[in-house]
Amino acid sequence: MDKALIKKWTPSPLTLILLGLIAYLWFRPPAKVSDENVVPPAWQVTLPDGRTLTSDALKGKVVLVNFWATWCPYCRKEKPVIDEFWQDTRGRGFEVVSISVDDPPEKIAAWMQDKGYAFMAAPTNASVAAAFGPVASVPTSFIVDADGHIRHKIAGQVHYPRLESLVTPLLKRPAP
């Protein structure tokens, strides 16, 4: 075989690194789910419209607290799934609070409206950090039961079947 032809088709180290990065991002390992049994301190967020949402106001509901960012591709990929699951189960006592790790209220409101999502979203704050601890990467989600206890932590992207298996047993009313 001709050495010039081999050299022509040999990828550069930069090309190999980029291909490896693309492969990692495309075939990212599945989310890690851990069982928790933590009673967090009370927390609250200010929604983009100025209303205050407290953890006490959510008692009696099963809540997905989802940490995300508008720049995160996995967050963008999981939002339609979260919305579909919320639409299907909110009548049974399920709620979503999406906590942006770095966006201001105006950007959160505009992004949610642009995408057509109606579940609650707010920026993070010190009380949220105290309740859920440091969030090392996004997306990260917590499932809080009707009594306000953190039952599960999902480090990574959520999928409908995973939400179904983790949330449905915590809902009080059976599916119609």
C-alpha positions in Angstrom: 0.0 0.0 0.0 1.2 3.5 -0.8 2.6 5.4 2.2 1.1 8.7 0.9 -2.4 7.1 0.8 -2.0 5.8 4.4 -0.8 9.2 5.6 -3.7 10.8 3.8 -6.3 8.6 5.6 -4.7 8.6 9.0 -6.7 10.9 11.4 -4.9 13.6 13.4 -4.8 13.3 17.2 -7.2 16.2 17.4 -9.7 14.4 15.1 -9.4 11.2 17.3 -10.0 13.3 20.5 -13.1 14.9 18.9 -14.5 11.6 17.7 -13.9 10.1 21.2 -15.7 13.1 22.8 -18.6 12.8 20.4 -18.9 9.1 21.1 -18.9 9.7 24.8 -21.5 12.4 24.6 -23.7 10.3 22.3 -23.4 7.1 24.2 -23.2 8.6 27.7 -23.6 6.0 30.5 -27.1 5.7 31.9 -28.1 7.8 34.9 -27.3 6.5 38.3 -30.3 6.1 40.6 -29.8 5.9 44.4 -32.4 5.2 47.0 -32.4 7.9 49.7 -34.3 8.3 52.9 -33.6 11.9 53.8 -35.8 14.5 55.5 -34.5 17.8 54.0 -34.8 21.1 55.8 -37.6 23.4 54.5 -36.7 25.1 51.2 -38.3 27.7 49.0 -37.9 29.2 45.5 -39.1 32.4 43.9 -40.8 31.6 40.6 -40.1 33.9 37.6 -43.6 35.5 38.1 -42.5 36.6 41.6 -44.6 34.0 43.6 -42.8 32.1 46.3 -43.1 28.3 46.3 -42.3 26.5 49.6 -41.6 22.9 50.3 -44.5 22.9 52.8 -46.9 23.9 50.0 -45.9 20.8 48.1 -46.6 18.4 51.0 -49.2 15.8 50.0 -47.7 15.6 46.5 -44.9 13.5 45.0 -42.4 16.0 43.5 -39.6 15.7 41.0 -37.1 18.4 41.8 -35.0 18.6 38.7 -31.7 20.5 38.5 -30.9 21.7 35.0 -29.4 24.4 32.8 -30.6 25.8 29.5 -27.2 25.1 27.9 -27.2 21.4 29.0 -28.0 19.1 26.0 -29.1 16.2 28.3 -31.4 18.6 30.2 -33.0 19.7 26.9 -33.4 16.1 25.9 -35.2 15.1 29.2 -37.5 18.1 29.5 -40.1 16.7 27.0 -40.1 13.4 28.9 -40.6 15.2 32.2 -43.4 17.3 30.7 -45.1 14.2 29.3 -44.9 12.3 32.6 -46.1 15.4 34.5 -49.1 15.8 32.1 -50.0 12.1 32.5 -49.7 12.0 36.3 -50.3 15.5 37.8 -54.0 14.6 38.3 -52.8 11.8 40.7 -50.7 14.1 42.9 -47.4 14.5 40.9 -45.6 17.8 40.6 -42.4 19.1 39.0 -40.1 21.9 40.2 -37.3 22.5 37.8 -34.4 24.3 39.4 -32.0 26.1 37.1 -28.5 26.1 38.4 -27.3 29.2 36.7 -30.0 31.1 34.8 -31.8 34.3 35.9 -35.6 34.2 36.3 -36.2 36.1 33.0 -34.2 33.6 31.0 -35.9 30.6 32.7 -39.4 32.1 32.0 -38.6 32.8 28.4 -37.1 29.4 27.8 -40.0 27.5 29.4 -42.5 29.6 27.5 -40.6 29.1 24.2 -40.7 25.3 24.7 -44.3 25.3 25.9 -43.6 23.7 29.4 -46.1 24.6 32.1 -44.6 22.9 35.1 -42.8 25.2 37.6 -39.2 26.4 37.1 -37.1 28.7 39.2 -33.5 29.6 39.9 -31.6 27.9 42.6 -30.8 29.6 46.0 -29.2 28.8 49.3 -32.2 27.1 50.8 -32.4 24.7 47.9 -28.6 24.0 48.2 -29.1 23.3 51.9 -32.0 20.9 51.3 -30.6 18.9 48.4 -26.9 19.4 48.8 -24.3 20.2 46.2 -25.4 19.3 42.7 -22.2 18.2 40.9 -23.6 17.9 37.4 -26.8 18.5 35.5 -29.2 17.0 35.0 -29.7 15.7 38.5 -33.2 15.0 39.9 -34.6 14.1 43.3 -37.9 12.4 43.9 -39.6 13.7 47.0 -42.5 11.7 48.5 -45.8 13.1 49.7 -44.4 13.5 53.3 -41.5 15.6 52.0 -38.8 12.9 52.3 -36.2 12.6 49.5 -36.7 9.0 48.3 -34.5 8.8 45.2 -31.7 10.7 43.5 -31.2 10.4 39.8 -27.7 11.6 38.6 -28.2 11.9 34.9 -31.0 12.1 32.3 -34.4 10.7 33.3 -36.6 8.6 31.0 -40.3 7.9 31.1 -40.0 4.3 32.3 -37.6 5.3 35.0 -40.0 8.0 36.3 -42.8 5.5 36.1 -41.0 2.9 38.1 -39.8 5.4 40.8 -42.8 7.7 41.1 -45.9 5.5 40.5 -45.4 3.5 43.7 -45.4 6.8 45.7 -48.6 8.1 44.2 -51.7 7.6 46.3 -54.4 7.3 43.7 -54.4 4.5 41.1 -54.3 5.3 37.4 -57.7 5.7 35.8 
